[in-house]
Amino acid sequence: MSLLRRRWKRFAALGMLWVIALFPIPILPFLGVTIPEEAISAIAIILIVITIPFFLLAVFMK
């Protein structure tokens, strides 16, 4: 628990990365923009690949 208290800013930045990348996806169809499924899966894969090193840095970096 103390790890979360000390490094909450790093975890918040990681969460904001997910929000910024994934938040527009449900809204874009209302604006008339079509999103192919391949693009959504590519965005998800890229976010997962980026998240792993950032999470490990947030947990293990002093």
C-alpha positions as CSV (number, residue, x, y, z in Angstrom):
1,M,0.0,0.0,0.0
2,S,2.9,2.4,0.7
3,L,4.1,1.7,-2.8
4,L,0.9,3.1,-4.2
5,R,1.0,6.2,-2.0
6,R,4.6,7.0,-3.0
7,R,4.1,6.3,-6.8
8,W,0.5,7.4,-7.4
9,K,1.6,10.0,-9.9
10,R,3.3,7.4,-12.2
11,F,0.2,5.2,-12.0
12,A,-2.0,8.2,-12.8
13,A,0.1,9.1,-15.8
14,L,-0.2,5.5,-17.0
15,G,-4.0,5.6,-16.6
16,M,-4.2,8.9,-18.4
17,L,-2.4,7.3,-21.3
18,W,-5.1,4.7,-21.6
19,V,-7.9,7.3,-21.2
20,I,-6.4,9.6,-23.9
21,A,-5.9,6.7,-26.4
22,L,-9.2,4.8,-25.8
23,F,-11.7,7.6,-24.8
24,P,-12.4,8.9,-28.3
25,I,-13.3,5.5,-29.7
26,P,-16.9,5.3,-28.4
27,I,-17.5,8.9,-29.3
28,L,-16.3,9.0,-32.8
29,P,-19.2,7.0,-34.3
30,F,-21.6,9.7,-33.1
31,L,-19.6,12.2,-35.0
32,G,-19.9,10.1,-38.2
33,V,-16.3,8.7,-38.2
34,T,-16.1,5.0,-38.9
35,I,-13.4,3.1,-37.1
36,P,-12.2,-0.3,-38.6
37,E,-11.8,-3.1,-36.1
38,E,-8.2,-3.6,-37.2
39,A,-7.4,-0.1,-36.0
40,I,-9.0,-0.6,-32.6
41,S,-7.1,-3.9,-32.1
42,A,-3.8,-2.3,-33.1
43,I,-4.4,0.6,-30.6
44,A,-5.1,-2.0,-27.9
45,I,-2.0,-4.0,-28.7
46,I,0.2,-0.9,-28.8
47,L,-1.1,0.3,-25.4
48,I,-0.5,-3.1,-23.8
49,V,3.0,-3.2,-25.1
50,I,3.7,0.3,-23.9
51,T,2.0,-0.3,-20.5
52,I,4.2,-3.3,-19.5
53,P,7.6,-1.4,-19.3
54,F,5.9,1.7,-17.8
55,F,4.3,-0.4,-15.1
56,L,7.5,-2.2,-14.3
57,L,9.3,1.1,-14.1
58,A,6.7,2.6,-11.8
59,V,6.9,-0.4,-9.5
60,F,10.6,-1.1,-9.3
61,M,12.2,2.3,-9.9
62,K,13.4,4.1,-6.8
